[in-house]
Amino acid sequence: MRTATYFFIFLNLSLAVFEEPAVYPLPFLVTSVVEVLCLVVFFGRLTHFAKVTLRNVFWKDTKNICIMVAILLSLTDLAIYGVLRMYDVRSIRWSRIVRPIFLINFAESRQIRRAFRSIRNTLPEITYVFLLFMFSLLMFSLMALKLFGERNLQTAEGLPYFKNYLEIVFDLYVLVTTANSPDVMMPAFDFSSWYALFFIAFVIVNTYIFMSLFLAVVYNNYKKHLKVMFGGANCD
């Protein structure tokens, strides 16, 4: 039963590769039949669980409610998408986002639920570090706007350089990953090599200090909550 459940969960999640827009497109009839088959198996698994569980226990378990709602939403979306397709109306399969619910909420996925619960409990404790990082990013962006916005600089493509505050925030956010380094600073560096100090300071503060701090907080809190769960807490 466990192997079959995992197989059909994997099959259901894999449909995203073959459904439009797809990497390897298959006819709609094929993917819809496979999805209905998976949903029937999930419903059968849920029905079997309901037969061997007390009624009040079954209906109080949020995992079972989530699975039933996910099945209902998937069938509704599939029916609507099929009807619209018959009338050549383009639409999007929005129910794809509920498919991971099957992976998380079946009884066999206890370890995955533990990991998700640890992540959920960790999020409030990293909020302060994230807000501090965002404050630093916004302040550096404001400084960049004042330093470079009035210099009438241009990028290599001839576009205005650091003129729009929101674009500056995005460019500096990407710079935290060093994905656009050193391209993002070259117009300012060509104007004056001293402007490189601004970008060096930004990378030191946000990439090396804040990202290391963020990673340390996430790791320590996640480990702490995981220890609590494995130490005897109810993990279902």
MIDO-183683 format. One line per 5 residues: number of its first residue (from 1); for each residue x, y, z of N, C-alpha, C, O. Coordinates in Angstrom, 2 decimals. Example, Ala and Ser with C-alpha at 12.3 -4.5 7.8 and 13.67 -1.06 7.14 Angstrom:
1	13.19,-5.69,7.80,12.30,-4.50,7.80,13.20,-3.30,7.80,14.24,-3.32,8.46  12.85,-2.25,7.08,13.67,-1.06,7.14,12.90,0.03,7.87,13.41,1.14,8.04
***
This chain:
1	0.83,-1.21,0.00,0.00,0.00,0.00,0.86,1.26,0.00,0.57,2.23,-0.70  1.93,1.24,0.80,2.80,2.41,0.86,3.51,2.63,-0.47,3.59,3.76,-0.95  4.02,1.56,-1.07,4.71,1.67,-2.35,3.78,2.18,-3.44,4.16,3.02,-4.25  2.55,1.67,-3.45,1.58,2.12,-4.44,1.24,3.60,-4.25,1.12,4.34,-5.23  1.10,4.03,-2.99,0.78,5.43,-2.72,1.90,6.34,-3.21,1.64,7.35,-3.86
6	3.14,5.97,-2.92,4.28,6.77,-3.37,4.36,6.80,-4.89,4.68,7.84,-5.48  4.08,5.68,-5.52,4.16,5.62,-6.99,3.16,6.58,-7.62,3.51,7.32,-8.54  1.92,6.57,-7.15,0.90,7.42,-7.75,1.11,8.89,-7.38,0.74,9.77,-8.16  1.67,9.16,-6.22,2.03,10.55,-5.89,3.11,11.05,-6.86,3.01,12.15,-7.39  4.12,10.22,-7.08,5.18,10.58,-8.03,4.62,10.77,-9.43,5.01,11.69,-10.15
11	3.71,9.88,-9.83,3.10,9.99,-11.16,2.28,11.26,-11.29,2.31,11.92,-12.33  1.55,11.61,-10.25,0.73,12.82,-10.26,1.59,14.08,-10.35,1.26,15.01,-11.08  2.68,14.12,-9.60,3.58,15.27,-9.65,4.31,15.35,-10.98,4.63,16.45,-11.45  4.58,14.21,-11.60,5.31,14.19,-12.87,4.48,14.70,-14.04,5.03,15.00,-15.10  3.17,14.79,-13.87,2.33,15.25,-14.96,2.67,16.67,-15.41,2.42,17.03,-16.56
16	3.23,17.47,-14.51,3.59,18.84,-14.86,4.60,18.89,-16.00,4.67,19.88,-16.73  5.38,17.82,-16.16,6.37,17.78,-17.24,5.70,17.56,-18.59,6.24,17.94,-19.63  4.52,16.95,-18.58,3.87,16.56,-19.83,2.63,17.38,-20.16,2.11,17.26,-21.27  2.14,18.19,-19.23,0.97,19.01,-19.47,1.36,20.35,-20.08,2.45,20.86,-19.82  0.48,20.91,-20.89,0.74,22.19,-21.53,0.76,23.32,-20.49,-0.15,23.38,-19.66
21	1.75,24.22,-20.50,2.99,24.18,-21.30,3.94,23.14,-20.74,4.19,23.10,-19.54  4.48,22.30,-21.62,5.21,21.11,-21.17,6.59,21.05,-21.79,6.87,21.64,-22.83  7.46,20.32,-21.10,8.78,20.01,-21.64,8.64,18.93,-22.71,9.23,19.02,-23.79  7.85,17.90,-22.39,7.57,16.81,-23.34,6.05,16.68,-23.45,5.46,15.85,-22.76  5.41,17.47,-24.30,3.94,17.52,-24.33,3.31,16.20,-24.75,3.77,15.53,-25.67
26	2.24,15.84,-24.05,1.42,14.69,-24.38,-0.01,15.18,-24.62,-0.37,16.25,-24.14  -0.82,14.42,-25.34,-2.21,14.81,-25.58,-2.96,15.01,-24.26,-2.69,14.33,-23.27  -3.89,15.94,-24.27,-4.64,16.26,-23.06,-5.39,15.04,-22.54,-5.51,14.86,-21.33  -5.90,14.21,-23.44,-6.66,13.04,-23.02,-5.78,12.09,-22.20,-6.25,11.50,-21.23  -4.52,11.95,-22.59,-3.62,11.04,-21.88,-3.34,11.56,-20.47,-3.47,10.82,-19.50
31	-2.95,12.82,-20.37,-2.62,13.38,-19.06,-3.85,13.44,-18.15,-3.74,13.22,-16.95  -5.03,13.73,-18.72,-6.24,13.80,-17.89,-6.63,12.43,-17.37,-7.06,12.31,-16.22  -6.50,11.39,-18.20,-6.82,10.03,-17.75,-5.88,9.60,-16.63,-6.31,9.01,-15.64  -4.58,9.91,-16.79,-3.61,9.56,-15.75,-3.92,10.30,-14.46,-3.83,9.73,-13.37  -4.27,11.58,-14.57,-4.58,12.35,-13.36,-5.83,11.81,-12.66,-5.84,11.69,-11.44
36	-6.86,11.48,-13.42,-8.08,10.92,-12.82,-7.76,9.60,-12.13,-8.27,9.32,-11.05  -6.91,8.79,-12.76,-6.51,7.52,-12.15,-5.81,7.74,-10.82,-6.08,7.05,-9.84  -4.90,8.72,-10.78,-4.20,9.04,-9.54,-5.18,9.51,-8.46,-5.07,9.12,-7.30  -6.13,10.36,-8.85,-7.09,10.87,-7.88,-8.00,9.77,-7.36,-8.37,9.77,-6.19  -8.35,8.82,-8.22,-9.16,7.68,-7.77,-8.38,6.84,-6.77,-8.94,6.38,-5.77
41	-7.10,6.64,-7.02,-6.26,5.89,-6.09,-6.16,6.62,-4.76,-6.25,6.01,-3.70  -5.98,7.94,-4.80,-5.90,8.73,-3.56,-7.21,8.65,-2.78,-7.21,8.51,-1.55  -8.33,8.73,-3.50,-9.62,8.65,-2.83,-9.83,7.25,-2.23,-10.37,7.12,-1.13  -9.41,6.22,-2.96,-9.50,4.86,-2.43,-8.64,4.67,-1.20,-9.04,4.01,-0.25  -7.45,5.25,-1.23,-6.56,5.17,-0.06,-7.19,5.88,1.13,-7.10,5.39,2.25
46	-7.81,7.02,0.89,-8.46,7.77,1.96,-9.68,7.01,2.49,-9.93,6.99,3.70  -10.42,6.38,1.59,-11.58,5.59,2.01,-11.16,4.40,2.86,-11.80,4.08,3.86  -10.09,3.75,2.45,-9.58,2.62,3.22,-9.15,3.07,4.61,-9.40,2.37,5.60  -8.52,4.22,4.70,-8.10,4.75,5.99,-9.30,5.08,6.87,-9.28,4.89,8.08  -10.38,5.59,6.23,-11.58,5.94,6.99,-12.26,4.68,7.55,-12.88,4.74,8.61
51	-12.14,3.55,6.84,-12.77,2.31,7.29,-12.10,1.75,8.53,-12.76,1.09,9.34  -10.81,1.99,8.70,-10.08,1.41,9.83,-9.82,2.44,10.93,-9.03,2.18,11.84  -10.47,3.59,10.84,-10.27,4.67,11.82,-11.62,5.08,12.39,-12.63,5.08,11.68  -11.64,5.42,13.64,-12.86,5.92,14.24,-13.33,7.18,13.53,-12.52,8.02,13.13  -14.64,7.32,13.37,-15.18,8.42,12.58,-14.78,9.78,13.14,-14.37,10.66,12.39
56	-14.91,9.95,14.45,-14.57,11.25,15.03,-13.09,11.56,14.91,-12.70,12.72,14.78  -12.25,10.53,14.97,-10.80,10.72,14.78,-10.49,11.09,13.35,-9.66,11.96,13.09  -11.14,10.42,12.41,-10.88,10.67,10.99,-11.24,12.10,10.61,-10.46,12.76,9.93  -12.40,12.58,11.04,-12.85,13.91,10.62,-12.17,15.03,11.39,-12.25,16.18,10.98  -11.51,14.72,12.48,-10.76,15.75,13.20,-9.33,15.89,12.70,-8.63,16.82,13.08
61	-8.91,14.97,11.86,-7.55,14.99,11.32,-7.51,15.92,10.11,-8.13,15.64,9.09  -6.77,17.02,10.23,-6.71,18.00,9.14,-6.05,17.43,7.88,-6.30,17.91,6.78  -5.20,16.42,8.05,-4.56,15.83,6.88,-5.60,15.22,5.94,-5.50,15.37,4.72  -6.58,14.54,6.50,-7.62,13.93,5.68,-8.47,15.00,4.99,-8.83,14.85,3.82  -8.78,16.06,5.70,-9.56,17.15,5.11,-8.79,17.78,3.95,-9.37,18.07,2.90
66	-7.49,17.99,4.14,-6.67,18.59,3.07,-6.65,17.71,1.83,-6.72,18.22,0.71  -6.56,16.40,2.02,-6.53,15.49,0.87,-7.86,15.52,0.12,-7.87,15.56,-1.11  -8.98,15.52,0.86,-10.29,15.57,0.21,-10.49,16.87,-0.55,-11.00,16.87,-1.66  -10.08,17.98,0.04,-10.21,19.27,-0.63,-9.33,19.31,-1.88,-9.74,19.83,-2.91  -8.12,18.76,-1.79,-7.21,18.73,-2.94,-7.79,17.89,-4.08,-7.68,18.27,-5.25
71	-8.40,16.76,-3.74,-9.02,15.92,-4.77,-10.17,16.66,-5.43,-10.30,16.64,-6.66  -11.01,17.31,-4.64,-12.15,18.05,-5.18,-11.70,19.20,-6.08,-12.25,19.40,-7.16  -10.68,19.96,-5.63,-10.18,21.07,-6.43,-9.57,20.58,-7.74,-9.77,21.20,-8.78  -8.83,19.48,-7.68,-8.19,18.94,-8.89,-9.23,18.49,-9.91,-9.09,18.75,-11.10  -10.28,17.80,-9.44,-11.32,17.35,-10.36,-12.09,18.53,-10.95,-12.41,18.53,-12.14
76	-12.38,19.52,-10.12,-13.09,20.71,-10.61,-12.28,21.44,-11.66,-12.80,21.82,-12.71  -10.99,21.63,-11.38,-10.13,22.33,-12.33,-9.99,21.54,-13.62,-10.00,22.12,-14.71  -9.87,20.23,-13.51,-9.74,19.39,-14.71,-11.00,19.48,-15.57,-10.91,19.56,-16.79  -12.16,19.47,-14.93,-13.41,19.55,-15.68,-13.55,20.91,-16.37,-13.94,20.98,-17.54  -13.25,21.98,-15.65,-13.34,23.32,-16.23,-12.36,23.48,-17.38,-12.70,24.03,-18.43
81	-11.13,23.00,-17.18,-10.11,23.10,-18.23,-10.53,22.32,-19.47,-10.33,22.78,-20.59  -11.13,21.13,-19.27,-11.57,20.32,-20.41,-12.67,20.99,-21.19,-12.67,20.96,-22.42  -13.64,21.60,-20.48,-14.75,22.28,-21.17,-14.23,23.49,-21.94,-14.61,23.70,-23.09  -13.36,24.28,-21.32,-12.82,25.45,-22.01,-11.98,25.04,-23.22,-11.97,25.73,-24.24  -11.31,23.93,-23.10,-10.49,23.45,-24.22,-11.38,23.05,-25.40,-11.00,23.23,-26.56
86	-12.56,22.50,-25.09,-13.49,22.13,-26.17,-13.92,23.35,-26.96,-14.20,23.24,-28.16  -13.99,24.51,-26.31,-14.41,25.75,-26.98,-13.20,26.61,-27.39,-13.35,27.80,-27.68  -12.01,26.00,-27.42,-10.78,26.68,-27.84,-10.49,27.93,-27.02,-10.03,28.94,-27.55  -10.76,27.86,-25.74,-10.46,28.96,-24.82,-9.22,28.56,-24.01,-9.21,27.53,-23.34  -8.21,29.39,-24.07,-6.98,29.09,-23.35,-7.16,29.37,-21.86,-7.75,30.37,-21.47
91	-6.66,28.47,-21.05,-6.74,28.62,-19.60,-5.52,27.97,-18.97,-4.69,27.37,-19.66  -5.42,28.09,-17.67,-4.27,27.58,-16.92,-4.75,26.57,-15.89,-5.77,26.78,-15.24  -4.01,25.47,-15.74,-4.34,24.47,-14.73,-3.84,24.96,-13.37,-2.72,24.64,-12.96  -4.67,25.73,-12.68,-4.26,26.30,-11.40,-4.17,25.26,-10.30,-3.54,25.51,-9.27  -4.78,24.09,-10.48,-4.77,23.07,-9.43,-3.42,22.38,-9.29,-3.23,21.58,-8.37
96	-2.49,22.67,-10.17,-1.16,22.06,-10.05,-0.50,22.38,-8.71,0.26,21.58,-8.17  -0.81,23.56,-8.19,-0.15,23.97,-6.95,-0.63,23.17,-5.75,0.00,23.21,-4.69  -1.75,22.45,-5.87,-2.24,21.67,-4.74,-1.71,20.24,-4.76,-1.92,19.50,-3.80  -1.04,19.85,-5.82,-0.57,18.46,-5.91,0.42,18.07,-4.81,0.37,16.94,-4.33  1.33,18.96,-4.40,2.22,18.57,-3.30,1.48,18.25,-1.99,2.06,17.64,-1.10
101	0.21,18.65,-1.88,-0.56,18.33,-0.68,-0.65,16.82,-0.49,-0.62,16.34,0.64  -0.76,16.08,-1.57,-0.83,14.63,-1.47,0.47,14.05,-0.91,0.46,13.10,-0.14  1.57,14.64,-1.32,2.87,14.16,-0.84,3.05,14.41,0.65,3.68,13.62,1.35  2.49,15.51,1.15,2.72,15.91,2.53,1.74,15.25,3.49,2.12,14.90,4.61  0.48,15.07,3.08,-0.57,14.76,4.05,-0.95,13.30,4.16,-1.71,12.95,5.06
106	-0.45,12.43,3.30,-0.72,11.02,3.52,0.07,10.51,4.72,1.14,11.03,5.04  -0.47,9.48,5.37,0.13,9.00,6.61,1.57,8.52,6.41,2.38,8.57,7.33  1.88,8.07,5.19,3.23,7.55,4.93,4.28,8.65,4.88,5.48,8.35,4.91  3.87,9.91,4.80,4.82,11.01,4.62,5.14,11.71,5.94,5.26,12.94,5.98  5.28,10.95,6.99,5.52,11.53,8.31,6.81,12.34,8.36,6.85,13.42,8.95
111	7.86,11.83,7.74,9.15,12.52,7.77,9.09,13.85,7.04,9.70,14.83,7.47  8.36,13.90,5.92,8.23,15.15,5.18,7.45,16.17,6.00,7.79,17.35,6.01  6.40,15.72,6.70,5.64,16.64,7.55,6.50,17.19,8.68,6.36,18.35,9.06  7.40,16.36,9.21,8.32,16.85,10.25,9.20,17.97,9.71,9.40,18.99,10.37  9.71,17.76,8.51,10.58,18.79,7.92,9.80,20.08,7.67,10.29,21.17,7.95
116	8.57,19.96,7.13,7.77,21.16,6.86,7.38,21.86,8.15,7.34,23.09,8.22  7.08,21.07,9.18,6.71,21.69,10.46,7.89,22.44,11.06,7.73,23.51,11.64  9.08,21.88,10.91,10.27,22.57,11.40,10.51,23.87,10.64,10.87,24.89,11.24  10.31,23.83,9.33,10.46,25.05,8.53,9.44,26.10,8.95,9.77,27.27,9.09  8.19,25.67,9.15,7.14,26.60,9.55,7.45,27.23,10.91,7.23,28.43,11.10
121	7.95,26.44,11.85,8.29,26.97,13.17,9.53,27.86,13.14,9.71,28.70,14.02  10.37,27.67,12.13,11.59,28.47,12.03,11.32,29.85,11.45,12.02,30.81,11.80  10.33,29.96,10.58,10.08,31.21,9.86,9.91,32.43,10.77,10.52,33.46,10.51  9.09,32.36,11.84,8.94,33.57,12.67,10.25,34.03,13.31,10.42,35.22,13.56  11.16,33.11,13.58,12.38,33.46,14.28,13.45,34.05,13.36,14.41,34.65,13.84
126	13.29,33.88,12.05,14.25,34.48,11.12,13.70,35.77,10.52,14.37,36.42,9.71  12.48,36.14,10.92,11.87,37.34,10.36,12.68,38.59,10.67,12.86,39.45,9.81  13.19,38.68,11.91,13.92,39.88,12.31,15.22,40.04,11.52,15.58,41.15,11.13  15.91,38.94,11.28,17.13,39.00,10.47,16.80,39.40,9.04,17.52,40.20,8.44  15.71,38.85,8.51,15.31,39.19,7.14,14.94,40.66,7.03,15.31,41.33,6.06
131	14.20,41.18,8.01,13.82,42.60,7.98,15.05,43.50,8.09,15.11,44.54,7.44  16.01,43.09,8.89,17.25,43.87,9.01,18.02,43.87,7.69,18.58,44.89,7.29  18.04,42.72,7.03,18.69,42.64,5.72,17.98,43.53,4.70,18.64,44.22,3.93  16.64,43.51,4.70,15.89,44.34,3.76,16.12,45.82,4.04,16.20,46.63,3.11  16.22,46.20,5.32,16.49,47.59,5.66,17.86,48.01,5.11,18.01,49.10,4.56
136	18.86,47.14,5.27,20.19,47.44,4.74,20.15,47.57,3.22,20.77,48.48,2.66  19.42,46.67,2.55,19.31,46.73,1.09,18.65,48.03,0.63,19.11,48.65,-0.32  17.58,48.44,1.31,16.89,49.66,0.93,17.74,50.90,1.18,17.71,51.84,0.40  18.52,50.90,2.27,19.38,52.03,2.57,20.52,52.15,1.56,20.83,53.25,1.10  21.13,51.03,1.22,22.18,51.05,0.20,21.62,51.49,-1.15,22.29,52.20,-1.90
141	20.40,51.07,-1.46,19.77,51.49,-2.72,19.53,52.99,-2.74,19.73,53.65,-3.76  19.11,53.54,-1.61,18.91,54.98,-1.52,20.23,55.73,-1.68,20.29,56.76,-2.35  21.28,55.20,-1.07,22.61,55.81,-1.22,23.06,55.75,-2.67,23.64,56.71,-3.18  22.80,54.62,-3.34,23.19,54.49,-4.75,22.44,55.48,-5.62,23.01,56.04,-6.56  21.16,55.70,-5.32,20.38,56.66,-6.08,20.96,58.07,-5.95,21.03,58.81,-6.92
146	21.37,58.43,-4.74,21.94,59.76,-4.51,23.34,59.88,-5.11,23.71,60.95,-5.61  24.13,58.81,-5.06,25.50,58.86,-5.56,25.57,58.89,-7.08,26.33,59.66,-7.66  24.75,58.02,-7.73,24.90,57.82,-9.17,23.75,58.38,-10.00,23.90,58.58,-11.20  22.60,58.64,-9.36,21.43,59.05,-10.12,21.59,60.39,-10.80,20.98,60.63,-11.84  22.39,61.28,-10.23,22.56,62.62,-10.78,23.79,62.75,-11.66,24.12,63.85,-12.10
151	24.48,61.64,-11.94,25.70,61.68,-12.75,25.43,61.46,-14.24,26.35,61.53,-15.05  24.18,61.18,-14.59,23.80,60.92,-15.99,24.64,59.80,-16.60,25.06,59.89,-17.75  24.87,58.76,-15.83,25.63,57.61,-16.32,24.73,56.68,-17.12,23.50,56.71,-16.99  25.37,55.87,-17.96,24.63,54.92,-18.79,25.27,53.55,-18.71,26.47,53.42,-18.50  24.43,52.52,-18.90,24.94,51.16,-18.94,25.57,50.88,-20.30,25.57,51.74,-21.18
156	26.13,49.68,-20.45,26.74,49.32,-21.73,25.72,49.28,-22.85,26.07,49.42,-24.02  24.43,49.08,-22.50,23.38,49.06,-23.52,22.82,50.44,-23.81,21.90,50.58,-24.62  23.36,51.47,-23.17,22.90,52.83,-23.39,21.69,53.23,-22.57,21.06,54.25,-22.86  21.35,52.45,-21.55,20.21,52.75,-20.70,20.63,53.61,-19.52,21.80,53.57,-19.12  19.71,54.38,-18.93,20.06,55.18,-17.74,20.52,54.27,-16.60,19.97,53.19,-16.37
161	21.53,54.74,-15.91,22.15,53.92,-14.86,21.74,54.43,-13.48,22.00,55.57,-13.13  21.08,53.55,-12.71,20.67,53.84,-11.34,19.84,55.13,-11.25,20.12,56.02,-10.45  18.80,55.19,-12.10,17.90,56.33,-12.08,16.59,56.02,-11.35,15.98,56.90,-10.76  16.17,54.75,-11.39,14.92,54.33,-10.80,15.19,53.56,-9.50,15.98,52.61,-9.48  14.53,53.97,-8.42,14.83,53.39,-7.11,14.51,51.90,-7.06,15.31,51.12,-6.53
166	13.37,51.49,-7.59,12.99,50.08,-7.54,13.94,49.22,-8.38,14.25,48.10,-8.00  14.40,49.74,-9.50,15.37,49.00,-10.30,16.70,48.88,-9.58,17.39,47.87,-9.69  17.06,49.91,-8.84,18.30,49.85,-8.05,18.18,48.77,-6.98,19.12,48.00,-6.76  17.03,48.72,-6.31,16.81,47.70,-5.28,16.97,46.31,-5.88,17.60,45.43,-5.29  16.39,46.11,-7.06,16.48,44.79,-7.69,17.92,44.48,-8.09,18.40,43.36,-7.85
171	18.63,45.44,-8.69,20.01,45.21,-9.11,20.90,44.89,-7.91,21.75,44.00,-7.99  20.72,45.61,-6.81,21.55,45.35,-5.64,21.15,44.04,-4.97,22.00,43.35,-4.39  19.87,43.68,-5.05,19.45,42.37,-4.53,20.13,41.25,-5.30,20.56,40.26,-4.71  20.21,41.41,-6.63,20.91,40.41,-7.43,22.40,40.41,-7.09,23.04,39.36,-7.12  22.94,41.58,-6.78,24.36,41.67,-6.44,24.68,40.89,-5.17,25.81,40.43,-4.99
176	23.70,40.73,-4.29,23.92,39.92,-3.08,24.33,38.50,-3.47,25.12,37.88,-2.77  23.81,38.00,-4.58,24.18,36.67,-5.07,25.43,36.70,-5.93,25.94,35.66,-6.33  25.94,37.91,-6.22,27.12,38.16,-7.09,26.85,37.73,-8.53,27.80,37.58,-9.31  25.58,37.51,-8.90,25.27,37.07,-10.26,25.55,38.15,-11.30,25.87,37.84,-12.44  25.42,39.43,-10.92,25.66,40.52,-11.87,26.93,41.29,-11.54,27.10,42.43,-11.97
181	27.82,40.66,-10.79,29.10,41.30,-10.47,30.16,40.87,-11.49,30.21,39.69,-11.84  31.00,41.79,-11.97,31.10,43.22,-11.64,30.34,44.13,-12.61,30.53,45.35,-12.59  29.48,43.55,-13.47,28.82,44.34,-14.51,28.04,45.51,-13.94,28.03,46.60,-14.51  27.35,45.26,-12.78,26.47,46.28,-12.25,27.23,47.53,-11.80,26.65,48.62,-11.75  28.51,47.40,-11.48,29.25,48.56,-10.98,30.16,49.20,-12.04,30.79,50.22,-11.76
186	30.24,48.62,-13.22,31.19,49.12,-14.21,30.91,50.55,-14.67,31.87,51.31,-14.81  29.66,50.97,-14.92,29.45,52.38,-15.30,29.94,53.35,-14.23,30.54,54.37,-14.56  29.70,53.04,-12.96,30.19,53.91,-11.88,31.71,53.84,-11.77,32.37,54.85,-11.53  32.27,52.64,-11.94,33.72,52.48,-11.85,34.43,53.22,-12.99,35.49,53.81,-12.78  33.83,53.21,-14.19,34.43,53.93,-15.30,34.40,55.44,-15.06,35.29,56.16,-15.51
191	33.37,55.90,-14.35,33.29,57.34,-14.04,34.33,57.72,-12.99,35.00,58.75,-13.11  34.46,56.88,-11.97,35.47,57.11,-10.93,35.75,55.79,-10.22,34.83,55.12,-9.76  37.02,55.43,-10.15,37.38,54.16,-9.51,37.05,54.15,-8.03,36.95,53.08,-7.43  36.89,55.33,-7.41,36.55,55.40,-5.99,35.16,54.86,-5.70,34.87,54.43,-4.59  34.29,54.88,-6.71,32.93,54.38,-6.51,32.90,52.87,-6.27,31.90,52.32,-5.81
196	34.01,52.21,-6.59,34.06,50.76,-6.32,33.96,50.48,-4.83,33.53,49.39,-4.43  34.36,51.43,-4.00,34.28,51.24,-2.54,32.83,51.04,-2.08,32.57,50.27,-1.15  31.91,51.71,-2.74,30.49,51.54,-2.38,30.06,50.09,-2.59,29.42,49.50,-1.72  30.41,49.52,-3.73,30.00,48.15,-4.03,30.76,47.14,-3.16,30.20,46.11,-2.78  32.01,47.44,-2.86,32.76,46.56,-1.96,32.12,46.53,-0.58,31.97,45.47,0.03
201	31.75,47.72,-0.09,31.09,47.79,1.23,29.76,47.06,1.20,29.40,46.38,2.16  29.02,47.21,0.11,27.72,46.54,0.00,27.88,45.03,0.04,27.13,44.35,0.74  28.84,44.49,-0.70,29.05,43.04,-0.74,29.51,42.53,0.63,29.06,41.47,1.06  30.39,43.26,1.29,30.87,42.82,2.61,29.71,42.76,3.61,29.57,41.78,4.34  28.90,43.82,3.64,27.82,43.90,4.63,26.71,42.90,4.33,26.28,42.17,5.22
206	26.25,42.85,3.08,25.06,42.07,2.76,25.35,40.63,2.35,24.62,39.72,2.73  26.40,40.43,1.57,26.69,39.07,1.12,27.42,38.28,2.19,27.03,37.15,2.49  28.46,38.84,2.75,29.29,38.07,3.68,28.75,38.10,5.11,28.81,37.08,5.80  28.24,39.22,5.58,27.77,39.31,6.96,26.32,38.86,7.08,26.02,37.94,7.84  25.41,39.50,6.34,24.00,39.19,6.51,23.64,37.80,6.02,22.85,37.10,6.66
211	24.21,37.37,4.90,23.87,36.04,4.41,24.42,34.95,5.34,23.77,33.92,5.53  25.59,35.16,5.91,26.13,34.21,6.87,25.29,34.18,8.14,25.01,33.12,8.69  24.88,35.37,8.59,24.02,35.45,9.77,22.67,34.80,9.50,22.14,34.07,10.35  22.11,35.05,8.34,20.82,34.48,7.97,20.90,32.95,7.94,20.01,32.27,8.45  21.96,32.43,7.34,22.13,30.98,7.26,22.31,30.37,8.65,21.75,29.31,8.93
216	23.07,31.04,9.52,23.28,30.52,10.86,21.98,30.48,11.66,21.72,29.51,12.37  21.16,31.53,11.54,19.89,31.57,12.27,18.95,30.48,11.76,18.31,29.79,12.55  18.86,30.33,10.45,18.00,29.31,9.88,18.45,27.92,10.32,17.63,27.11,10.74  19.74,27.65,10.24,20.25,26.32,10.58,20.03,26.00,12.05,19.56,24.91,12.38  20.36,26.93,12.93,20.25,26.66,14.37,18.80,26.47,14.80,18.50,25.58,15.59
221	17.89,27.31,14.28,16.49,27.18,14.67,15.85,25.94,14.07,15.04,25.28,14.72  16.20,25.62,12.84,15.66,24.40,12.22,16.12,23.18,12.99,15.33,22.27,13.26  17.39,23.14,13.36,17.92,22.01,14.12,17.25,21.91,15.49,16.96,20.82,15.96  17.01,23.06,16.12,16.37,23.06,17.43,14.95,22.49,17.36,14.58,21.66,18.18  14.17,22.93,16.38,12.81,22.43,16.25,12.78,20.96,15.84,11.88,20.22,16.25
226	13.74,20.54,15.04,13.78,19.14,14.64,14.11,18.25,15.84,13.57,17.15,15.96  15.00,18.71,16.72,15.33,17.95,17.93,14.12,17.82,18.83,13.90,16.76,19.43  13.33,18.90,18.93,12.13,18.85,19.77,11.15,17.81,19.24,10.54,17.07,20.01  11.00,17.75,17.92,10.07,16.81,17.32,10.52,15.37,17.53,9.72,14.50,17.89  11.79,15.11,17.30,12.29,13.76,17.45,12.46,13.38,18.92,12.69,12.22,19.25
231	12.36,14.39,19.79,12.52,14.10,21.22,11.25,13.61,21.88,11.24,13.38,23.09  10.17,13.45,21.11,8.97,12.88,21.70,7.71,13.64,21.42,6.64,13.25,21.88  7.80,14.74,20.66,6.60,15.50,20.35,5.76,14.72,19.35,6.25,13.83,18.67  4.48,15.06,19.29,3.59,14.42,18.35,3.92,14.90,16.94,3.76,16.08,16.64  4.37,14.01,16.07,4.88,14.41,14.75,3.87,14.14,13.64,4.20,14.30,12.46
236	2.66,13.72,13.96,1.66,13.51,12.92,0.95,14.80,12.57,0.08,14.80,11.71
***
